[in-house]
């Protein structure tokens, strides 16, 4: 997964593929966004950003409260869907 994180475009494409898989198995948007929030928490706590976009996302995530983090996850979900 480290290679996916090196390029933000690859990361968006990777996320887009995961969103498609989740939708294929019947997950609704809210469930996917909830999982994206959990993944965001994990990434923020455990993974060092590997590019400028990820550093910005981490800074935004760390500054955000829980509701704002859900909003960031929702935007990332939409971005991934359009990747």
C-alpha positions as CSV (number, residue, x, y, z in Angstrom):
1,X,0.0,0.0,0.0
2,X,2.9,2.4,0.5
3,X,3.3,2.8,-3.3
4,X,-0.4,3.8,-3.6
5,X,0.2,6.5,-1.0
6,X,3.2,8.1,-2.8
7,X,0.9,9.6,-5.6
8,X,-2.3,11.3,-4.7
9,X,-3.8,10.4,-8.1
10,X,-3.0,6.7,-7.5
11,X,-4.5,7.1,-4.0
12,X,-7.8,8.6,-5.4
13,X,-7.9,5.8,-8.0
14,X,-7.3,3.2,-5.3
15,X,-10.1,4.7,-3.2
16,X,-12.4,4.8,-6.2
17,X,-11.9,1.1,-6.8
18,X,-12.6,0.4,-3.1
19,X,-15.8,2.5,-3.3
20,X,-16.9,0.5,-6.4
21,X,-16.3,-2.8,-4.6
22,X,-18.2,-1.7,-1.6
23,X,-21.2,-0.6,-3.7
24,X,-21.1,-3.9,-5.6
25,X,-21.5,-5.8,-2.3
26,X,-24.4,-3.7,-1.4
27,X,-23.0,-1.1,1.0
28,X,-24.9,2.2,1.0
29,X,-23.2,5.6,0.9
30,X,-23.6,6.3,4.6
31,X,-21.9,3.0,5.5
32,X,-19.0,3.7,3.1
33,X,-18.6,7.2,4.6
34,X,-18.7,5.8,8.1
35,X,-15.9,3.4,7.1
36,X,-14.0,6.2,5.4
37,X,-14.1,8.2,8.7
38,X,-12.7,5.2,10.6
39,X,-10.0,4.8,8.0
40,X,-9.2,8.5,8.1
41,X,-8.7,8.2,11.9
42,X,-6.4,5.3,11.4
43,X,-4.4,6.9,8.7
44,X,-4.0,10.1,10.7
45,X,-2.8,8.3,13.8
46,X,-0.6,5.6,12.2
47,X,0.6,6.6,8.7
48,X,3.0,9.4,7.8
49,X,1.8,11.4,4.8
50,X,3.9,10.8,1.7
51,X,3.0,13.8,-0.4
52,X,1.8,17.4,0.0
53,X,-1.9,16.5,-0.5
54,X,-1.8,13.9,2.2
55,X,0.0,16.3,4.6
56,X,-2.8,18.9,4.0
57,X,-5.5,16.2,4.6
58,X,-3.8,15.1,7.8
59,X,-3.5,18.7,9.0
60,X,-7.2,19.3,8.2
61,X,-8.2,16.0,9.8
62,X,-6.2,16.7,13.0
63,X,-7.7,20.2,13.3
64,X,-11.3,19.0,12.7
65,X,-13.8,17.8,15.3
66,X,-15.8,14.6,14.7
67,X,-18.5,16.1,12.6
68,X,-16.0,17.9,10.4
69,X,-14.1,14.7,10.0
70,X,-17.3,13.0,8.7
71,X,-17.6,15.9,6.2
72,X,-14.0,15.4,5.1
73,X,-14.7,11.7,4.7
74,X,-17.8,12.5,2.7
75,X,-15.8,14.8,0.3
76,X,-13.1,12.2,-0.1
77,X,-15.9,9.6,-0.9
78,X,-17.2,11.9,-3.6
79,X,-13.7,12.6,-4.9
80,X,-13.0,8.8,-5.1
81,X,-16.3,8.1,-6.8
82,X,-15.3,10.6,-9.5
83,X,-11.7,9.3,-9.9
